[in-house]
Each structure stands twice: as C-alpha cells, then as structure tokens.
Amino acid sequence: MNMMTKLKTKQYKDKRFIIIASMVSFCLLILISGLEASKMETKNFLSLNPDNPHYLTFRGKPTLLITSGEHYGAVMNLDFDYVKYLDELQACGLNLTRMFSGIYVESDKSFNIHKNTLAPASMRFICPWARSDVSGYANGGNKFDLTKWDTEYFKRLKDFISNANKRSIAVEVVLFCPYYGDDQWNLSPINVNNNVNNMGDLPRTDALTMKNADMVAVHDAMVRKVVSELKEFDNIYYEICNEPYFGGVTIEWQNHIASVISDVEKNFPQKHLIAQNIANKSAKIENPNPLVSIFNFHYAVPPDAVGVNYGLNKVIGDDETGFRGTANFLYRTEAWEFIIAGGAIYSNLDYSFTAGNEDGTFEYPATQPGGGNRTFRNQIKILKDFIHGFEFTKMSPSDSVIKRIEPSYVKGRVLAEIGNAYAIYLRFEESKDTLYSETDAKIKIELPKGSYRLEWINTKIGKIENPQNINHNGGEIELSSPIFIEDTALRILRLKIED
C-alpha cells in the first residue's frame, strides 16, 4: 500500500470515528434528556407530601384538595357536558372531582336525587365494557360483553381527565361501589341479566367479595385496564370502593383490589396514590393497608376521624357530604372544621350540577339529600385560599392554644406552627332548638413572645377585617373578633424583623 493510500485510509477511519462518536454522543444526550424529562414529569404527580404525609403535593407544591362537585356520573352519563362542568370548578378556584367507573349505576328513583347524574337516561349510559349485538340491557339497548372493552368509553374517560388536568383539577377515580339495593344491582353490567357472558348470577351482596373466582377475574381485568389506560396522568388517585361498609363488601376483597392496582403499576416510573373509604362519620383504623395512602370518611361531622387516625401519618379526607339539609352554612362549617382539624381533602356533594345544568345552576328542591350552589363554591374557595396562605405542612392540630371563648356557644379549633403561624376557626355550636344572633367573640389564647400580624377573615365573602400588628410579651392574650354570625376565622403570623 503506497503512502497516499495509507493516508486516505487513515483519514477515512478518523472521519468514521468522529461520525460514530458524534452519533453516540447524540444518543446519550437524547437518553439523558429523556431521563431528565421523565424526572420532571414524575415530580408533578399527586403524591404524599415528603415533609408532612398528612398532606399532599401536586405539581411540586403542597396542596389541599377542596371541592364541591357533581354526583360522580360525569364520564358514564353521555348527556353530561363535563367540559362545562370543569370550567365551573376552575372558575370557582376548586381543584378536585370524584367520578365513578360505570360498574355501578343508579336509577332515577335512587336516594330521591333529582336529575341524578349517576342515573343516565335510556341508551345514554357508557361503561368500560362494549355492548354486544344482543338486546336486553335493563335501561335500553344491547347487553354488555364483559370480554370486550368499549373504546369510546376509554376515549371519554381520558378526555375527561385530560380536561381536568389542564385546569389543575385532581380526579378521584372510584373503581367500585356497593349495590345498596336491587334497583342499582339490576342495572349493573356485571349482573347476569345485563351481559352475554353468563356472569353475575349471584346475590348483590356477593358481587364485591372473593366468593366467585370468575367475578373476581372480571373485576381484576377492569382494574388492570383502567390503571393501564391512565398511566400517564399526574392528576389522579384511585379509590378502591365507595362506601364498602354497605352491600356485603369484604375487607379481603378490598385488599385484593389494592394489590391489583399496585401490581399493574409495579414497573411504572411513578405510582398513583390509593384511597380507601373507611366509614361514615368516624372510626379508628386498626389495621391499615400499607398500600393505602388516603383514608376517606363520609359525613365527617364532627371531624373526629382526623384526630383518632392522625397517628397513621397519612392523608385523611372528608370525601362526601350530605343528609344534613341544604343550607350552605352546614357544609361550610363542616369544611372549615375538617381542614382546621388537620384533614387534607374536602369533597362536598353538590346537587346543583346536572345534565343540562353543568354550570351548577340547577335549583334542586329542599328534599335533596344535600346542598351546593355557586355561593357555596365561592365560600369554600375562601377556605382553600386561607389555608394555602400558610406553610401548612409545618402546622398541626393545636386546639389547646385556646384557653377560653365567650360566649360559650362559640366553639373553636386551631391548626398551628406554635410561635409562627395560627389558623383559628370559630363557629356557633349546632343547636336544633336555639337560633343565635350575630355577635362578637372574646378568645383567650396562649401565644409566645413576639410580634404578630392578626387578620380576621369573613368566611362568607373573604374580606379581611380588623387587621393589626401586635407586640406580645408572651403568655395568654385576649382577642376580640368582629361582629359575625355562624362562623369566622383568624390568621396569625409572626412578623419577620424587617416587617
């Protein structure tokens, strides 16, 4: 080989080396960028707050979920315009909605709910399973085939969650619900009369148990499909079953469903939180499932569920309200008490949202089993803004800060970072026999030495009243509230030296 040939060969090898090195570098850059992007994305997932697991973090920020939402049929009811609904939640500054999967459906006679979104009109019900070519579904149309998925359902499900995502609204995806009575069981796709698979020939009280292996396999397949489809969404968490303390639901079955969710997600870069509905009112959780991060209660008045389970170091939610009348103050005081007691989720059941009134303008009758309207939604936005105005992950229930309140029918709760920040809530005690007039209150509290900013908050309109700075020598101090009726709140923050 002559000198010229050797030189050309060397140049060719050098050039090829440079090209290969460049390609390797480019591929590494893409890989690193992808990993960094993945880290950025997973950081945004709804998760337990790393500093205080009593609370949540969403998109990098400590977050309480507070809402007043529709009756869970947004996806399964084809007549419901969920974009209009989510627009209303966003306009009111709320950040959560619940939705049922469609394995459970109600009739228009269920629970005396007018224009019930969980009771779609005939032929307007959609669920995870596709319709067969055999007629005979109980509410019109063909029966379901439990071996085939409805692509339109999953398209609608993901579009709903995507629209919520764009509005920074979290979605509680409720997978199951017990069949309270035959009118719900007779409409379920897993009832033997409503599918072509000869599945569900059993009592409704056995439907959500481990008694029938074939039925459990149907449950498992649905859970795996839903969880797989929703893998990428950062704004969801799963509730195993709504109110599993009714309809024969067993704890063994609930634990099984939690394990299925966990198994599906075992190789996901980011896992979704799992919620479990524990009881109406309150109950002490004796054997918590380690896969569960959120423990939900319904009708949690008074908010004892928070205190008795605070030692679990997990999120406690008031996940559904109702059956106390329709007056706004009943649910406003429930919200404030629950959050100031240390709760992290408040989800009011709002019957002003219906198909045709997705902006929350339906004027429901007084016989409704709950309340909700635009005025109420604006009021709980005040609570959301109030609590997010603190570094609340540093705070904990501290009712002992209050030494005395007058008049005696005014009751108080405190969430505090002692010496730095205090969220104090005062409300009239509930009485069936006495109507209280507007009043001011004298509250004596224990406060360490320091300079503080005091602001009273009107819980109905959000107005800051009687703001003042004080220098306190330490010990007890008596404060006077503005005139109020039903409830009021007080924010106390230690002033920095430069303030």
C-alpha positions as CSV (number, residue, x, y, z in Angstrom):
1,M,0.0,0.0,0.0
2,N,1.5,3.3,-1.0
3,M,1.8,6.4,1.2
4,M,-1.2,8.2,-0.5
5,T,-3.5,5.2,0.0
6,K,-2.5,4.8,3.7
7,L,-3.2,8.5,4.3
8,K,-6.6,8.3,2.7
9,T,-7.4,5.1,4.7
10,K,-6.4,6.9,7.9
11,Q,-8.5,9.9,7.1
12,Y,-11.5,7.7,6.3
13,K,-11.1,5.9,9.7
14,D,-10.7,9.2,11.6
15,K,-13.8,10.6,9.9
16,R,-15.8,7.4,10.6
17,F,-14.7,7.5,14.2
18,I,-15.8,11.2,14.5
19,I,-19.2,10.3,13.0
20,I,-19.7,7.3,15.3
21,A,-18.6,9.3,18.3
22,S,-21.0,12.1,17.4
23,M,-23.8,9.6,17.0
24,V,-23.1,8.0,20.4
25,S,-22.9,11.4,22.0
26,F,-26.2,12.4,20.4
27,C,-27.9,9.2,21.6
28,L,-26.6,9.7,25.1
29,L,-27.8,13.3,25.1
30,I,-31.3,12.1,24.0
31,L,-31.3,9.4,26.7
32,I,-30.2,11.9,29.4
33,S,-32.7,14.4,28.2
34,G,-35.4,11.8,28.3
35,L,-34.5,10.7,31.8
36,E,-34.5,14.3,32.9
37,A,-37.8,14.9,31.3
38,S,-39.2,11.8,33.0
39,K,-37.9,13.1,36.3
40,M,-39.6,16.5,35.6
41,E,-42.9,14.8,34.8
42,T,-43.0,12.4,37.7
43,K,-42.2,15.2,40.1
44,N,-45.6,16.6,39.2
45,F,-47.6,13.6,40.2
46,L,-50.1,13.9,43.0
47,S,-48.3,12.3,46.0
48,L,-47.9,12.4,49.7
49,N,-46.0,15.5,50.9
50,P,-42.5,14.4,51.7
51,D,-42.2,16.7,54.7
52,N,-45.7,16.0,56.2
53,P,-47.6,13.0,54.9
54,H,-50.8,14.2,56.4
55,Y,-50.9,16.4,53.3
56,L,-50.5,16.1,49.5
57,T,-48.1,17.6,47.0
58,F,-49.3,18.3,43.5
59,R,-47.1,19.6,40.7
60,G,-44.3,20.4,43.2
61,K,-46.5,22.4,45.7
62,P,-48.1,21.4,49.0
63,T,-51.8,21.1,48.2
64,L,-55.1,20.6,49.9
65,L,-57.9,19.2,47.7
66,I,-61.1,21.2,48.2
67,T,-64.2,21.0,46.1
68,S,-67.9,20.9,45.6
69,G,-68.6,18.5,42.8
70,E,-71.2,16.7,40.8
71,H,-72.7,13.3,41.7
72,Y,-69.9,11.2,40.1
73,G,-71.5,10.5,36.7
74,A,-69.5,12.9,34.5
75,V,-68.0,10.1,32.4
76,M,-70.6,7.4,32.4
77,N,-73.5,9.8,31.6
78,L,-73.3,10.7,27.9
79,D,-75.6,13.6,28.3
80,F,-73.3,15.3,30.8
81,D,-71.1,18.1,29.3
82,Y,-68.0,17.7,31.5
83,V,-66.0,20.5,29.9
84,K,-68.7,23.0,31.0
85,Y,-68.6,21.4,34.5
86,L,-64.9,21.5,34.8
87,D,-64.9,25.2,33.6
88,E,-67.2,26.0,36.6
89,L,-64.9,24.2,39.1
90,Q,-62.0,26.1,37.7
91,A,-63.9,29.4,37.8
92,C,-64.6,28.8,41.4
93,G,-61.0,28.0,42.2
94,L,-61.7,24.4,43.2
95,N,-59.3,21.5,42.5
96,L,-60.9,18.1,42.9
97,T,-63.7,16.0,41.4
98,R,-64.8,12.4,42.0
99,M,-66.0,10.0,39.2
100,F,-67.4,6.5,39.2
101,S,-66.2,4.0,36.7
102,G,-69.5,2.7,35.4
103,I,-69.6,-0.7,37.1
104,Y,-72.3,0.8,39.3
105,V,-75.2,2.8,38.0
106,E,-78.3,4.3,39.6
107,S,-81.9,4.6,38.6
108,D,-83.9,7.9,38.6
109,K,-85.5,6.7,41.8
110,S,-82.3,6.2,43.8
111,F,-82.0,8.2,47.0
112,N,-84.6,10.9,45.9
113,I,-81.9,12.7,43.9
114,H,-83.4,14.9,41.2
115,K,-81.7,14.9,37.8
116,N,-79.2,12.4,39.2
117,T,-76.0,12.3,37.0
118,L,-75.4,8.7,38.1
119,A,-78.8,7.8,36.5
120,P,-78.3,8.3,32.8
121,A,-81.3,8.3,30.6
122,S,-82.2,5.2,28.5
123,M,-79.4,4.5,25.9
124,R,-77.2,7.2,27.4
125,F,-75.1,5.0,29.7
126,I,-71.5,4.1,28.8
127,C,-69.1,1.9,30.8
128,P,-65.8,0.1,30.4
129,W,-67.4,-2.9,28.5
130,A,-68.6,-2.8,25.0
131,R,-72.2,-3.5,24.0
132,S,-72.9,-6.9,22.4
133,D,-75.2,-7.4,19.5
134,V,-77.8,-9.0,21.8
135,S,-80.6,-6.7,23.0
136,G,-81.9,-6.7,26.6
137,Y,-80.0,-4.3,28.8
138,A,-82.3,-3.2,31.7
139,N,-82.2,0.5,30.8
140,G,-82.3,0.1,27.0
141,G,-80.0,-1.1,24.3
142,N,-77.9,-4.2,24.0
143,K,-76.4,-6.2,26.7
144,F,-72.7,-5.9,27.6
145,D,-69.8,-8.2,26.6
146,L,-67.5,-8.5,29.6
147,T,-64.7,-9.8,27.4
148,K,-64.6,-6.6,25.2
149,W,-63.7,-3.0,26.1
150,D,-65.6,0.0,24.8
151,T,-63.0,2.2,23.1
152,E,-65.4,5.2,23.2
153,Y,-65.6,4.9,27.0
154,F,-61.9,5.0,27.4
155,K,-61.6,7.8,25.0
156,R,-64.2,9.8,27.0
157,L,-62.5,8.8,30.3
158,K,-59.1,10.1,29.2
159,D,-60.6,13.2,27.7
160,F,-62.4,14.0,31.0
161,I,-59.2,13.5,33.0
162,S,-57.1,15.4,30.4
163,N,-59.5,18.4,30.6
164,A,-59.4,18.3,34.4
165,N,-55.6,18.1,34.1
166,K,-55.5,21.3,32.0
167,R,-57.4,23.1,34.8
168,S,-55.2,21.7,37.6
169,I,-58.1,19.7,38.9
170,A,-57.4,16.3,40.6
171,V,-59.7,13.4,39.8
172,E,-60.6,10.7,42.3
173,V,-61.2,7.6,40.2
174,V,-63.7,5.5,42.1
175,L,-63.4,2.0,40.8
176,F,-66.3,0.2,42.6
177,C,-69.4,1.0,44.7
178,P,-71.6,-1.5,46.6
179,Y,-75.1,-2.2,45.4
180,Y,-77.3,-0.7,48.1
181,G,-80.4,-2.2,46.7
182,D,-81.8,-4.2,43.8
183,D,-82.5,-1.1,41.7
184,Q,-78.7,-0.5,41.4
185,W,-77.8,-4.2,41.0
186,N,-80.4,-4.7,38.3
187,L,-78.7,-2.0,36.2
188,S,-75.1,-3.2,36.7
189,P,-73.3,-4.6,33.6
190,I,-71.9,-7.4,35.8
191,N,-75.4,-8.6,36.7
192,V,-76.2,-11.8,34.8
193,N,-79.2,-10.2,33.2
194,N,-77.2,-7.4,31.6
195,N,-74.3,-9.3,29.9
196,V,-73.9,-12.1,27.4
197,N,-71.2,-13.9,29.4
198,N,-73.5,-15.6,32.0
199,M,-71.6,-13.7,34.6
200,G,-73.1,-12.3,37.8
201,D,-75.7,-14.9,38.7
202,L,-75.3,-14.2,42.4
203,P,-76.8,-12.0,45.1
204,R,-75.8,-8.4,45.0
205,T,-74.2,-8.8,48.4
206,D,-71.8,-11.3,47.0
207,A,-70.8,-9.1,44.0
208,L,-67.8,-7.4,45.6
209,T,-66.3,-10.3,47.5
210,M,-63.8,-13.1,46.8
211,K,-66.6,-15.7,46.8
212,N,-66.8,-16.1,43.0
213,A,-63.5,-16.5,41.2
214,D,-64.9,-15.7,37.7
215,M,-66.4,-12.5,39.0
216,V,-63.1,-11.5,40.7
217,A,-61.4,-12.1,37.4
218,V,-63.8,-9.6,35.8
219,H,-63.0,-7.1,38.5
220,D,-59.3,-7.6,38.1
221,A,-59.4,-7.2,34.3
222,M,-61.4,-3.9,34.6
223,V,-58.9,-2.6,37.2
224,R,-55.9,-3.6,35.1
225,K,-57.4,-1.9,32.0
226,V,-58.3,1.3,33.8
227,V,-55.0,1.6,35.6
228,S,-53.1,0.9,32.4
229,E,-55.0,3.4,30.4
230,L,-54.5,6.2,32.9
231,K,-50.8,5.5,33.5
232,E,-49.6,8.9,32.3
233,F,-51.9,11.2,34.2
234,D,-50.4,13.1,37.1
235,N,-53.7,14.4,38.5
236,I,-55.5,11.2,39.6
237,Y,-55.7,8.8,42.5
238,Y,-57.7,5.6,42.9
239,E,-60.4,4.9,45.5
240,I,-60.9,1.2,45.8
241,C,-64.6,1.3,46.6
242,N,-67.1,3.9,47.6
243,E,-68.8,3.1,51.0
244,P,-67.6,-0.5,51.2
245,Y,-69.3,-0.8,54.6
246,F,-72.6,-1.4,52.8
247,G,-73.7,-4.2,50.4
248,G,-71.6,-7.1,51.7
249,V,-68.2,-5.7,50.5
250,T,-65.4,-7.5,52.3
251,I,-62.0,-6.2,53.5
252,E,-60.3,-9.2,51.9
253,W,-61.7,-8.2,48.5
254,Q,-60.7,-4.5,49.1
255,N,-57.1,-5.6,49.9
256,H,-57.1,-7.7,46.8
257,I,-58.1,-4.8,44.6
258,A,-55.4,-2.6,46.2
259,S,-52.9,-5.3,45.4
260,V,-54.0,-5.5,41.8
261,I,-53.6,-1.7,41.4
262,S,-50.1,-2.0,42.9
263,D,-49.2,-4.9,40.7
264,V,-50.2,-3.1,37.5
265,E,-48.1,-0.1,38.5
266,K,-45.1,-2.0,39.8
267,N,-42.9,-1.0,36.8
268,F,-44.4,2.4,36.3
269,P,-41.9,5.2,36.8
270,Q,-44.5,6.9,39.0
271,K,-47.2,5.3,41.1
272,H,-50.6,6.7,41.8
273,L,-52.0,7.0,45.3
274,I,-54.6,4.6,46.5
275,A,-57.5,5.7,48.7
276,Q,-59.8,3.6,50.9
277,N,-63.2,4.6,52.2
278,I,-63.3,3.7,55.9
279,A,-66.7,4.7,57.4
280,N,-69.4,7.2,57.6
281,K,-68.7,9.8,60.4
282,S,-65.7,8.3,62.1
283,A,-63.8,5.1,63.0
284,K,-60.4,4.2,64.3
285,I,-58.4,2.4,61.6
286,E,-56.9,-0.6,63.4
287,N,-55.1,-2.5,60.6
288,P,-54.2,0.0,57.8
289,N,-53.4,-1.4,54.4
290,P,-49.8,-0.3,53.7
291,L,-50.7,0.2,50.0
292,V,-53.3,2.9,51.0
293,S,-52.2,6.5,51.4
294,I,-55.5,8.3,51.7
295,F,-58.2,7.3,54.1
296,N,-61.7,8.7,53.3
297,F,-64.7,9.3,55.5
298,H,-68.2,10.5,54.6
299,Y,-70.3,12.9,56.5
300,A,-67.4,13.5,58.9
301,V,-69.1,15.8,61.4
302,P,-67.6,16.4,63.9
303,P,-64.2,15.8,62.3
304,D,-63.2,13.1,64.9
305,A,-61.9,10.9,62.1
306,V,-58.9,13.1,61.7
307,G,-57.8,13.1,65.4
308,V,-58.3,9.4,66.1
309,N,-56.3,8.5,63.0
310,Y,-53.7,11.2,63.0
311,G,-51.0,8.9,64.2
312,L,-51.1,6.9,60.9
313,N,-49.3,9.8,59.2
314,K,-51.5,9.6,56.1
315,V,-54.0,11.8,54.4
316,I,-57.5,11.9,55.9
317,G,-60.4,13.0,53.7
318,D,-64.0,14.1,54.1
319,D,-64.9,12.6,50.8
320,E,-68.7,13.1,50.7
321,T,-71.2,15.3,52.5
322,G,-74.9,15.4,52.7
323,F,-78.1,14.4,54.6
324,R,-77.9,17.5,56.8
325,G,-80.2,19.7,54.9
326,T,-79.5,22.1,52.1
327,A,-78.3,25.3,53.9
328,N,-74.8,26.5,52.9
329,F,-73.6,27.1,56.4
330,L,-74.0,23.4,57.4
331,Y,-71.4,22.3,54.8
332,R,-69.2,25.5,55.0
333,T,-68.7,24.8,58.8
334,E,-68.1,21.1,58.1
335,A,-65.4,22.1,55.6
336,W,-63.6,24.6,57.8
337,E,-63.7,22.3,60.9
338,F,-62.4,19.3,59.0
339,I,-59.5,21.2,57.4
340,I,-58.5,23.1,60.6
341,A,-58.7,19.7,62.5
342,G,-55.9,18.5,60.2
343,G,-57.8,17.0,57.3
344,A,-56.4,17.3,53.7
345,I,-59.4,16.6,51.4
346,Y,-62.9,18.1,51.5
347,S,-65.3,16.9,48.8
348,N,-68.8,18.4,49.0
349,L,-71.5,16.6,47.1
350,D,-73.1,19.3,45.0
351,Y,-76.6,18.6,43.5
352,S,-76.7,21.8,41.5
353,F,-74.7,20.1,38.8
354,T,-76.9,18.1,36.5
355,A,-77.0,17.1,32.8
356,G,-78.3,20.4,31.3
357,N,-77.0,22.4,34.3
358,E,-73.3,21.6,34.2
359,D,-72.5,25.1,35.3
360,G,-74.1,24.3,38.7
361,T,-77.3,26.3,38.3
362,F,-79.9,23.6,38.9
363,E,-82.3,24.7,41.7
364,Y,-82.9,21.5,43.5
365,P,-85.8,21.0,45.8
366,A,-85.5,21.1,49.6
367,T,-86.0,17.3,49.6
368,Q,-82.5,16.8,48.2
369,P,-80.1,14.8,50.4
370,G,-77.6,17.7,50.4
371,G,-76.7,21.1,49.1
372,G,-74.4,23.1,46.8
373,N,-74.5,26.2,44.6
374,R,-72.3,28.9,43.3
375,T,-72.4,30.9,46.5
376,F,-71.2,27.8,48.5
377,R,-68.5,27.1,46.0
378,N,-67.2,30.6,46.3
379,Q,-67.2,30.3,50.1
380,I,-65.1,27.1,50.2
381,K,-62.7,28.8,47.8
382,I,-62.1,31.3,50.7
383,L,-61.2,28.3,52.9
384,K,-58.8,27.0,50.2
385,D,-57.1,30.3,49.8
386,F,-56.9,30.8,53.6
387,I,-55.2,27.5,54.3
388,H,-52.9,27.8,51.3
389,G,-51.8,31.2,52.7
390,F,-49.9,29.3,55.3
391,E,-46.9,26.9,55.2
392,F,-49.5,24.4,56.4
393,T,-47.2,21.4,56.1
394,K,-45.4,22.8,59.2
395,M,-48.7,23.0,61.1
396,S,-50.6,20.5,63.2
397,P,-53.9,20.5,65.2
398,S,-53.4,22.6,68.3
399,D,-56.7,23.2,70.0
400,S,-55.0,23.6,73.4
401,V,-53.8,27.0,72.3
402,I,-57.4,28.3,73.1
403,K,-57.9,28.9,76.8
404,R,-61.3,30.4,76.8
405,I,-64.0,31.6,74.4
406,E,-67.0,33.8,75.1
407,P,-69.9,33.5,74.5
408,S,-70.0,29.8,75.4
409,Y,-71.9,28.7,72.3
410,V,-68.9,29.7,70.2
411,K,-66.5,26.8,69.6
412,G,-63.0,26.9,68.3
413,R,-60.3,24.9,66.5
414,V,-56.7,25.7,65.8
415,L,-54.1,24.5,63.3
416,A,-50.7,25.9,64.2
417,E,-47.0,26.0,63.9
418,I,-46.5,27.2,67.5
419,G,-44.9,30.6,67.7
420,N,-45.0,31.2,64.0
421,A,-48.5,30.6,62.4
422,Y,-52.0,30.0,63.7
423,A,-55.2,29.2,61.7
424,I,-58.1,29.7,64.2
425,Y,-61.7,28.9,63.3
426,L,-64.7,29.9,65.4
427,R,-68.2,28.7,64.8
428,F,-71.6,28.7,66.6
429,E,-72.3,25.3,68.1
430,E,-75.1,23.5,66.3
431,S,-78.4,23.5,68.0
432,K,-81.8,22.3,66.9
433,D,-83.6,24.4,69.5
434,T,-81.7,27.7,69.6
435,L,-81.1,30.3,66.9
436,Y,-78.1,32.5,67.7
437,S,-77.9,36.2,66.7
438,E,-74.8,37.8,65.3
439,T,-72.2,38.5,67.9
440,D,-68.5,39.2,68.5
441,A,-66.4,36.8,70.4
442,K,-63.7,37.1,73.1
443,I,-61.0,34.5,72.6
444,K,-58.1,34.0,75.0
445,I,-55.1,32.1,73.6
446,E,-51.6,31.2,74.5
447,L,-49.0,33.0,72.4
448,P,-45.2,33.0,72.7
449,K,-43.4,36.3,72.9
450,G,-43.1,38.1,69.6
451,S,-44.5,40.4,67.0
452,Y,-47.5,39.2,65.1
453,R,-49.9,40.1,62.3
454,L,-53.6,39.4,63.0
455,E,-56.3,39.2,60.4
456,W,-59.9,38.2,60.8
457,I,-61.4,36.6,57.7
458,N,-65.1,36.8,56.8
459,T,-65.8,33.2,55.8
460,K,-68.7,34.2,53.6
461,I,-67.2,36.9,51.4
462,G,-63.4,36.5,52.1
463,K,-63.0,40.1,53.4
464,I,-60.1,40.7,55.8
465,E,-61.4,42.5,58.9
466,N,-59.7,44.3,61.7
467,P,-56.1,43.7,60.6
468,Q,-53.5,44.7,63.1
469,N,-49.9,44.2,64.2
470,I,-49.2,43.4,67.8
471,N,-46.1,43.1,70.1
472,H,-46.8,40.4,72.7
473,N,-44.7,39.7,75.8
474,G,-45.7,36.0,75.9
475,G,-48.4,34.1,77.7
476,E,-52.1,34.5,77.4
477,I,-53.7,37.2,75.3
478,E,-57.4,38.1,74.8
479,L,-58.5,39.0,71.3
480,S,-61.9,40.3,70.1
481,S,-63.4,39.3,66.8
482,P,-65.5,41.5,64.5
483,I,-69.3,41.0,64.6
484,F,-70.2,37.7,62.9
485,I,-72.9,35.1,62.5
486,E,-72.3,31.4,62.2
487,D,-68.5,31.4,61.8
488,T,-65.4,33.4,61.4
489,A,-61.6,32.8,61.1
490,L,-58.4,34.3,62.3
491,R,-55.0,34.3,60.7
492,I,-52.0,34.9,63.0
493,L,-48.5,35.1,61.5
494,R,-45.2,36.0,63.3
495,L,-43.7,39.1,61.8
496,K,-40.2,39.0,60.5
497,I,-37.8,41.6,61.8
498,E,-37.9,43.5,58.6
499,D,-41.7,43.6,58.8
